[in-house]
Amino acid sequence: MQFYDFMMKKHLGKDTPVGDLAYDMQYERERFPRNDESDHRAGRLTIKRYLETHNACSACLDSFEQAWKSYVRFERRQNRCDD
């Protein structure tokens, strides 16, 4: 699952900082970068650069880092279950 899809499924509509990020991502859905699920490091950097170049505040960047860690844990659990 891509980070974008994870955020829409798990956080959109929640009244939290990560939920706010999900809302912003949905608003930018046509331009928001999608990651390759097989390369978490590159995906994280691509999305972080996108947020930084669009003047995301430090709280938004912190929320992204928190959400990204949750996403990676989710992906690891999913991969274990698929084996």
MMTF fields as JSON, N, C-alpha, C and O atoms, coordinates in Angstrom:
{
  "mmtfVersion": "1.0.0",
  "mmtfProducer": "UNKNOWN",
  "numBonds": 331,
  "numAtoms": 332,
  "numGroups": 83,
  "numChains": 1,
  "numModels": 1,
  "chainsPerModel": [1],
  "groupsPerChain": [83],
  "chainIdList": ["A"],
  "bondAtomList": [4, 2, 8, 6, 12, 10, 16, 14, 20, 18, 24, 22, 28, 26, 32, 30, 36, 34, 40, 38, 44, 42, 48, 46, 52, 50, 56, 54, 60, 58, 64, 62, 68, 66, 72, 70, 76, 74, 80, 78, 84, 82, 88, 86, 92, 90, 96, 94, 100, 98, 104, 102, 108, 106, 112, 110, 116, 114, 120, 118, 124, 122, 128, 126, 132, 130, 136, 134, 140, 138, 144, 142, 148, 146, 152, 150, 156, 154, 160, 158, 164, 162, 168, 166, 172, 170, 176, 174, 180, 178, 184, 182, 188, 186, 192, 190, 196, 194, 200, 198, 204, 202, 208, 206, 212, 210, 216, 214, 220, 218, 224, 222, 228, 226, 232, 230, 236, 234, 240, 238, 244, 242, 248, 246, 252, 250, 256, 254, 260, 258, 264, 262, 268, 266, 272, 270, 276, 274, 280, 278, 284, 282, 288, 286, 292, 290, 296, 294, 300, 298, 304, 302, 308, 306, 312, 310, 316, 314, 320, 318, 324, 322, 328, 326],
  "bondOrderList": [1, 1, 1, 1, 1, 1, 1, 1, 1, 1, 1, 1, 1, 1, 1, 1, 1, 1, 1, 1, 1, 1, 1, 1, 1, 1, 1, 1, 1, 1, 1, 1, 1, 1, 1, 1, 1, 1, 1, 1, 1, 1, 1, 1, 1, 1, 1, 1, 1, 1, 1, 1, 1, 1, 1, 1, 1, 1, 1, 1, 1, 1, 1, 1, 1, 1, 1, 1, 1, 1, 1, 1, 1, 1, 1, 1, 1, 1, 1, 1, 1, 1],
  "groupList": [{"groupName": "MET", "atomNameList": ["N", "CA", "C", "O"], "elementList": ["N", "C", "C", "O"], "formalChargeList": [0, 0, 0, 0], "bondAtomList": [1, 0, 2, 1, 3, 2], "bondOrderList": [1, 1, 2], "singleLetterCode": "M", "chemCompType": "L-PEPTIDE LINKING"}, {"groupName": "GLN", "atomNameList": ["N", "CA", "C", "O"], "elementList": ["N", "C", "C", "O"], "formalChargeList": [0, 0, 0, 0], "bondAtomList": [1, 0, 2, 1, 3, 2], "bondOrderList": [1, 1, 2], "singleLetterCode": "Q", "chemCompType": "L-PEPTIDE LINKING"}, {"groupName": "PHE", "atomNameList": ["N", "CA", "C", "O"], "elementList": ["N", "C", "C", "O"], "formalChargeList": [0, 0, 0, 0], "bondAtomList": [1, 0, 2, 1, 3, 2], "bondOrderList": [1, 1, 2], "singleLetterCode": "F", "chemCompType": "L-PEPTIDE LINKING"}, {"groupName": "TYR", "atomNameList": ["N", "CA", "C", "O"], "elementList": ["N", "C", "C", "O"], "formalChargeList": [0, 0, 0, 0], "bondAtomList": [1, 0, 2, 1, 3, 2], "bondOrderList": [1, 1, 2], "singleLetterCode": "Y", "chemCompType": "L-PEPTIDE LINKING"}, {"groupName": "ASP", "atomNameList": ["N", "CA", "C", "O"], "elementList": ["N", "C", "C", "O"], "formalChargeList": [0, 0, 0, 0], "bondAtomList": [1, 0, 2, 1, 3, 2], "bondOrderList": [1, 1, 2], "singleLetterCode": "D", "chemCompType": "L-PEPTIDE LINKING"}, {"groupName": "LYS", "atomNameList": ["N", "CA", "C", "O"], "elementList": ["N", "C", "C", "O"], "formalChargeList": [0, 0, 0, 0], "bondAtomList": [1, 0, 2, 1, 3, 2], "bondOrderList": [1, 1, 2], "singleLetterCode": "K", "chemCompType": "L-PEPTIDE LINKING"}, {"groupName": "HIS", "atomNameList": ["N", "CA", "C", "O"], "elementList": ["N", "C", "C", "O"], "formalChargeList": [0, 0, 0, 0], "bondAtomList": [1, 0, 2, 1, 3, 2], "bondOrderList": [1, 1, 2], "singleLetterCode": "H", "chemCompType": "L-PEPTIDE LINKING"}, {"groupName": "LEU", "atomNameList": ["N", "CA", "C", "O"], "elementList": ["N", "C", "C", "O"], "formalChargeList": [0, 0, 0, 0], "bondAtomList": [1, 0, 2, 1, 3, 2], "bondOrderList": [1, 1, 2], "singleLetterCode": "L", "chemCompType": "L-PEPTIDE LINKING"}, {"groupName": "GLY", "atomNameList": ["N", "CA", "C", "O"], "elementList": ["N", "C", "C", "O"], "formalChargeList": [0, 0, 0, 0], "bondAtomList": [1, 0, 2, 1, 3, 2], "bondOrderList": [1, 1, 2], "singleLetterCode": "G", "chemCompType": "PEPTIDE LINKING"}, {"groupName": "THR", "atomNameList": ["N", "CA", "C", "O"], "elementList": ["N", "C", "C", "O"], "formalChargeList": [0, 0, 0, 0], "bondAtomList": [1, 0, 2, 1, 3, 2], "bondOrderList": [1, 1, 2], "singleLetterCode": "T", "chemCompType": "L-PEPTIDE LINKING"}, {"groupName": "PRO", "atomNameList": ["N", "CA", "C", "O"], "elementList": ["N", "C", "C", "O"], "formalChargeList": [0, 0, 0, 0], "bondAtomList": [1, 0, 2, 1, 3, 2], "bondOrderList": [1, 1, 2], "singleLetterCode": "P", "chemCompType": "L-PEPTIDE LINKING"}, {"groupName": "VAL", "atomNameList": ["N", "CA", "C", "O"], "elementList": ["N", "C", "C", "O"], "formalChargeList": [0, 0, 0, 0], "bondAtomList": [1, 0, 2, 1, 3, 2], "bondOrderList": [1, 1, 2], "singleLetterCode": "V", "chemCompType": "L-PEPTIDE LINKING"}, {"groupName": "ALA", "atomNameList": ["N", "CA", "C", "O"], "elementList": ["N", "C", "C", "O"], "formalChargeList": [0, 0, 0, 0], "bondAtomList": [1, 0, 2, 1, 3, 2], "bondOrderList": [1, 1, 2], "singleLetterCode": "A", "chemCompType": "L-PEPTIDE LINKING"}, {"groupName": "GLU", "atomNameList": ["N", "CA", "C", "O"], "elementList": ["N", "C", "C", "O"], "formalChargeList": [0, 0, 0, 0], "bondAtomList": [1, 0, 2, 1, 3, 2], "bondOrderList": [1, 1, 2], "singleLetterCode": "E", "chemCompType": "L-PEPTIDE LINKING"}, {"groupName": "ARG", "atomNameList": ["N", "CA", "C", "O"], "elementList": ["N", "C", "C", "O"], "formalChargeList": [0, 0, 0, 0], "bondAtomList": [1, 0, 2, 1, 3, 2], "bondOrderList": [1, 1, 2], "singleLetterCode": "R", "chemCompType": "L-PEPTIDE LINKING"}, {"groupName": "ASN", "atomNameList": ["N", "CA", "C", "O"], "elementList": ["N", "C", "C", "O"], "formalChargeList": [0, 0, 0, 0], "bondAtomList": [1, 0, 2, 1, 3, 2], "bondOrderList": [1, 1, 2], "singleLetterCode": "N", "chemCompType": "L-PEPTIDE LINKING"}, {"groupName": "SER", "atomNameList": ["N", "CA", "C", "O"], "elementList": ["N", "C", "C", "O"], "formalChargeList": [0, 0, 0, 0], "bondAtomList": [1, 0, 2, 1, 3, 2], "bondOrderList": [1, 1, 2], "singleLetterCode": "S", "chemCompType": "L-PEPTIDE LINKING"}, {"groupName": "ILE", "atomNameList": ["N", "CA", "C", "O"], "elementList": ["N", "C", "C", "O"], "formalChargeList": [0, 0, 0, 0], "bondAtomList": [1, 0, 2, 1, 3, 2], "bondOrderList": [1, 1, 2], "singleLetterCode": "I", "chemCompType": "L-PEPTIDE LINKING"}, {"groupName": "CYS", "atomNameList": ["N", "CA", "C", "O"], "elementList": ["N", "C", "C", "O"], "formalChargeList": [0, 0, 0, 0], "bondAtomList": [1, 0, 2, 1, 3, 2], "bondOrderList": [1, 1, 2], "singleLetterCode": "C", "chemCompType": "L-PEPTIDE LINKING"}, {"groupName": "TRP", "atomNameList": ["N", "CA", "C", "O"], "elementList": ["N", "C", "C", "O"], "formalChargeList": [0, 0, 0, 0], "bondAtomList": [1, 0, 2, 1, 3, 2], "bondOrderList": [1, 1, 2], "singleLetterCode": "W", "chemCompType": "L-PEPTIDE LINKING"}],
  "groupTypeList": [0, 1, 2, 3, 4, 2, 0, 0, 5, 5, 6, 7, 8, 5, 4, 9, 10, 11, 8, 4, 7, 12, 3, 4, 0, 1, 3, 13, 14, 13, 14, 2, 10, 14, 15, 4, 13, 16, 4, 6, 14, 12, 8, 14, 7, 9, 17, 5, 14, 3, 7, 13, 9, 6, 15, 12, 18, 16, 12, 18, 7, 4, 16, 2, 13, 1, 12, 19, 5, 16, 3, 11, 14, 2, 13, 14, 14, 1, 15, 14, 18, 4, 4],
  "groupIdList": [1, 2, 3, 4, 5, 6, 7, 8, 9, 10, 11, 12, 13, 14, 15, 16, 17, 18, 19, 20, 21, 22, 23, 24, 25, 26, 27, 28, 29, 30, 31, 32, 33, 34, 35, 36, 37, 38, 39, 40, 41, 42, 43, 44, 45, 46, 47, 48, 49, 50, 51, 52, 53, 54, 55, 56, 57, 58, 59, 60, 61, 62, 63, 64, 65, 66, 67, 68, 69, 70, 71, 72, 73, 74, 75, 76, 77, 78, 79, 80, 81, 82, 83],
  "secStructList": [7, 7, 2, 2, 2, 2, 2, 2, 2, 2, 6, 6, 6, 7, 1, 1, 2, 2, 2, 2, 2, 2, 2, 2, 2, 2, 2, 6, 6, 6, 6, 1, 7, 7, 7, 7, 6, 6, 7, 2, 2, 2, 2, 2, 2, 2, 2, 2, 2, 2, 2, 2, 2, 6, 6, 7, 7, 2, 2, 2, 2, 2, 2, 2, 2, 2, 2, 2, 2, 2, 2, 2, 2, 2, 2, 2, 2, 2, 2, 2, 2, 2, 7],
  "xCoordList": [0.852, 0.0, 0.895, 1.898, 0.538, 1.293, 0.948, -0.116, 1.861, 1.653, 0.364, -0.399, 0.119, -1.087, -2.334, -3.215, -2.405, -3.566, -3.683, -4.785, -2.556, -2.536, -3.136, -3.97, -2.707, -3.209, -4.705, -5.423, -5.18, -6.607, -7.414, -8.485, -6.904, -7.632, -7.6, -8.615, -6.448, -6.265, -6.466, -6.791, -6.28, -6.237, -7.186, -7.464, -7.676, -8.559, -9.826, -10.452, -10.186, -11.39, -11.169, -12.103, -9.949, -9.652, -9.181, -8.43, -9.622, -9.29, -7.971, -7.928, -6.908, -5.562, -4.608, -4.983, -3.396, -2.43, -2.172, -2.03, -2.111, -1.915, -3.172, -3.075, -4.329, -5.572, -5.589, -6.07, -5.061, -4.961, -4.044, -4.329, -2.94, -2.036, -2.759, -2.618, -3.523, -4.276, -5.248, -5.392, -5.907, -6.821, -6.068, -6.523, -4.918, -4.119, -3.656, -3.62, -3.304, -2.885, -4.036, -3.837, -5.231, -6.391, -6.659, -6.984, -6.523, -6.725, -5.732, -6.063, -4.519, -3.444, -3.329, -2.296, -4.366, -4.271, -3.7, -3.04, -3.929, -3.403, -1.891, -1.203, -1.384, 0.045, 0.858, 2.084, 0.187, 0.925, 1.673, 1.086, 2.973, 3.766, 3.336, 2.915, 3.456, 3.197, 4.54, 5.463, 4.63, 5.879, 5.809, 4.731, 6.98, 7.124, 7.206, 8.126, 6.256, 6.207, 7.467, 7.739, 8.23, 9.423, 10.64, 11.657, 10.557, 11.707, 11.243, 10.981, 11.143, 10.646, 11.535, 11.03, 12.832, 13.747, 13.549, 13.427, 13.518, 13.337, 11.958, 11.82, 10.945, 9.591, 9.484, 8.882, 10.065, 10.045, 10.717, 10.184, 11.874, 12.599, 11.843, 11.821, 11.23, 10.459, 9.3, 9.075, 8.574, 7.42, 7.876, 7.266, 8.933, 9.438, 9.878, 9.581, 10.58, 10.999, 9.786, 9.778, 8.772, 7.546, 6.947, 6.587, 6.841, 6.275, 7.127, 6.6, 8.439, 9.338, 9.262, 9.255, 9.204, 9.144, 7.789, 7.653, 6.79, 5.477, 5.268, 4.141, 6.397, 6.409, 5.601, 4.916, 5.682, 5.019, 5.662, 6.882, 4.836, 5.35, 6.012, 5.873, 6.723, 7.435, 6.461, 6.779, 5.288, 4.299, 3.815, 3.588, 3.66, 3.263, 4.357, 4.075, 5.597, 6.72, 6.832, 7.135, 6.591, 6.596, 5.473, 5.676, 4.303, 3.176, 3.496, 3.16, 4.146, 4.549, 5.49, 5.308, 6.489, 7.447, 6.735, 7.026, 5.812, 5.037, 4.208, 4.192, 3.529, 2.689, 3.536, 3.128, 4.701, 5.558, 6.007, 6.02, 6.373, 6.778, 5.619, 5.826, 4.421, 3.244, 3.007, 2.667, 3.186, 3.035, 4.036, 3.663, 5.282, 6.306, 5.973, 6.11, 5.541, 5.142, 3.974, 3.964, 2.998, 1.849, 2.305, 1.866, 3.169, 3.666, 4.413, 4.252, 5.214, 5.947, 4.986, 5.18, 3.948, 2.957, 2.228, 1.987, 1.884, 1.193, 2.055, 1.566, 3.329, 4.241, 4.424, 4.546, 4.445, 4.549, 3.311, 3.399, 2.158, 0.91, 0.776, 0.103, 1.406, 1.334, 2.225, 2.035, 3.195, 4.149, 3.529, 4.2],
  "yCoordList": [-1.182, 0.0, 1.241, 1.288, 2.212, 3.461, 4.297, 4.136, 5.184, 6.059, 6.865, 7.014, 7.386, 8.175, 7.351, 7.834, 6.117, 5.266, 4.933, 4.91, 4.68, 4.424, 5.61, 5.435, 6.803, 8.003, 8.194, 8.565, 7.95, 8.104, 7.069, 7.379, 5.86, 4.783, 4.923, 4.709, 5.279, 5.243, 6.588, 6.605, 7.717, 9.0, 10.084, 11.049, 9.944, 10.975, 11.076, 10.067, 12.288, 12.53, 12.532, 12.772, 12.268, 12.279, 13.668, 14.322, 14.104, 15.432, 15.361, 15.51, 15.129, 15.033, 15.731, 16.004, 16.021, 16.601, 15.696, 16.193, 14.384, 13.469, 13.457, 13.349, 13.565, 13.68, 14.942, 14.931, 16.029, 17.279, 17.097, 17.593, 16.38, 16.096, 15.267, 15.538, 14.273, 13.452, 14.311, 14.128, 15.235, 16.145, 16.974, 17.122, 17.51, 18.301, 17.45, 17.917, 16.205, 15.301, 15.044, 15.016, 14.858, 14.63, 15.869, 15.75, 17.031, 18.281, 18.396, 18.915, 17.908, 17.954, 16.638, 16.38, 15.81, 14.437, 14.302, 13.305, 15.258, 15.169, 15.415, 14.894, 16.197, 16.547, 15.842, 15.775, 15.318, 14.726, 13.487, 12.618, 13.406, 12.272, 10.936, 10.845, 9.921, 8.543, 7.84, 8.092, 6.968, 6.253, 4.846, 4.28, 4.301, 2.902, 2.113, 2.313, 1.227, 0.501, -0.308, -0.638, -0.626, -1.451, -0.641, -1.222, 0.679, 1.512, 2.607, 3.736, 2.258, 3.209, 4.431, 5.542, 4.252, 5.376, 6.441, 7.626, 6.025, 6.978, 7.629, 8.825, 6.846, 7.401, 8.456, 9.509, 8.179, 9.149, 10.443, 11.526, 10.34, 11.548, 12.337, 13.567, 11.652, 12.33, 13.116, 14.275, 12.477, 13.143, 14.264, 15.333, 14.035, 15.089, 16.311, 17.445, 16.08, 17.207, 17.951, 19.181, 17.209, 17.836, 18.751, 19.893, 18.248, 19.049, 20.29, 21.388, 20.106, 21.239, 22.286, 23.483, 21.858, 22.824, 23.523, 24.555, 22.95, 23.59, 24.289, 24.527, 24.609, 25.416, 24.831, 25.559, 23.52, 22.888, 23.376, 23.513, 23.632, 24.087, 22.919, 21.762, 23.236, 22.183, 21.175, 19.988, 21.622, 20.696, 19.706, 18.532, 20.177, 19.3, 18.278, 17.095, 18.734, 17.816, 16.798, 15.632, 17.223, 16.286, 15.257, 14.068, 15.714, 14.803, 13.809, 12.628, 14.295, 13.396, 12.316, 11.138, 12.701, 11.713, 10.677, 9.484, 11.124, 10.22, 9.267, 8.057, 9.824, 9.009, 8.035, 6.895, 8.472, 7.603, 6.393, 5.272, 6.615, 5.498, 4.515, 3.301, 5.027, 4.181, 3.401, 2.219, 4.055, 3.418, 2.277, 1.197, 2.503, 1.471, 0.278, -0.868, 0.527, -0.574, -1.358, -2.588, -0.643, -1.276, -2.156, -3.299, -1.635, -2.397, -3.651, -4.715, -3.537, -4.704, -5.774, -6.961, -5.357, -6.315, -6.974, -8.181, -6.193, -6.731, -7.756, -8.803, -7.448, -8.361, -9.656, -10.719, -9.597, -10.808, -11.679, -12.906, -11.024, -11.776, -12.409, -13.429, -11.818, -12.331, -13.537, -14.286, -13.727, -14.845, -16.189, -17.215],
  "zCoordList": [0.0, 0.0, 0.0, 0.711, -0.775, -0.783, 0.452, 1.051, 0.815, 1.966, 1.804, 2.759, 0.599, 0.363, 0.718, 1.43, 0.224, 0.487, 1.974, 2.524, 2.616, 4.059, 4.814, 5.702, 4.454, 5.144, 4.916, 5.844, 3.714, 3.434, 4.223, 4.745, 4.306, 4.987, 6.503, 7.166, 7.057, 8.507, 9.214, 10.401, 8.514, 9.224, 8.7, 9.413, 7.488, 6.949, 7.8, 8.123, 8.152, 8.942, 10.437, 11.201, 10.867, 12.301, 12.72, 11.998, 13.876, 14.393, 15.169, 16.39, 14.409, 14.968, 14.001, 12.861, 14.43, 13.485, 12.272, 11.155, 12.479, 11.349, 10.467, 9.245, 11.083, 10.315, 9.467, 8.334, 10.018, 9.246, 8.045, 6.955, 8.251, 7.134, 6.078, 4.885, 6.489, 5.54, 4.737, 3.529, 5.4, 4.704, 3.662, 2.528, 4.056, 3.114, 1.937, 0.799, 2.218, 1.146, 0.186, -1.028, 0.719, -0.14, -1.003, -2.184, -0.416, -1.152, -2.312, -3.378, -2.088, -3.093, -3.872, -4.49, -3.849, -4.353, -5.758, -6.051, -6.62, -7.986, -8.033, -8.911, -7.103, -7.107, -6.037, -6.129, -5.025, -3.915, -4.401, -5.045, -4.092, -4.609, -4.016, -2.863, -4.833, -4.4, -4.278, -5.051, -3.308, -3.09, -3.658, -3.841, -3.932, -4.312, -3.005, -2.212, -2.788, -1.516, -1.228, -0.074, -2.251, -2.05, -1.612, -1.233, -1.657, -1.276, -0.323, -0.737, 0.96, 1.951, 2.1, 2.266, 2.046, 2.247, 1.159, 1.469, -0.097, -1.191, -1.132, -1.389, -0.794, -0.707, 0.371, 0.161, 1.524, 2.624, 2.209, 2.45, 1.594, 1.185, 0.124, 0.169, -0.821, -1.865, -1.265, -1.613, -0.366, 0.247, 1.17, 1.194, 1.923, 2.819, 2.011, 2.386, 0.912, 0.055, -0.498, -0.554, -0.901, -1.411, -0.345, -0.631, 0.881, 1.965, 2.232, 2.407, 2.261, 2.518, 1.406, 1.692, 0.158, -0.943, -1.028, -1.687, -0.354, -0.291, 1.058, 1.491, 1.705, 2.931, 4.081, 4.8, 4.251, 5.391, 6.685, 6.772, 7.674, 8.97, 9.705, 9.307, 10.766, 11.501, 12.115, 12.191, 12.551, 13.108, 12.038, 12.333, 10.817, 9.718, 9.437, 9.247, 9.41, 9.173, 10.294, 10.044, 11.522, 12.654, 12.496, 12.741, 12.09, 11.87, 10.762, 10.858, 9.711, 8.632, 9.153, 8.845, 9.934, 10.455, 11.319, 11.228, 12.149, 12.996, 12.121, 12.349, 11.131, 10.248, 9.432, 9.211, 8.988, 8.183, 9.005, 8.498, 10.265, 11.125, 11.296, 11.267, 11.471, 11.594, 10.301, 10.337, 9.183, 7.872, 7.692, 7.236, 8.039, 7.891, 8.787, 8.359, 10.016, 10.909, 10.309, 10.343, 9.764, 9.13, 7.968, 7.844, 7.134, 5.982, 6.433, 5.836, 7.462, 7.969, 8.474, 8.209, 9.203, 9.695, 8.523, 8.539, 7.521, 6.356, 5.627, 5.203, 5.487, 4.783, 5.559, 4.95, 6.875, 7.686, 7.522, 7.477, 7.434, 7.303, 5.917, 5.766, 4.915, 3.553, 3.331, 2.372, 4.211, 4.031, 4.33, 4.224]
}
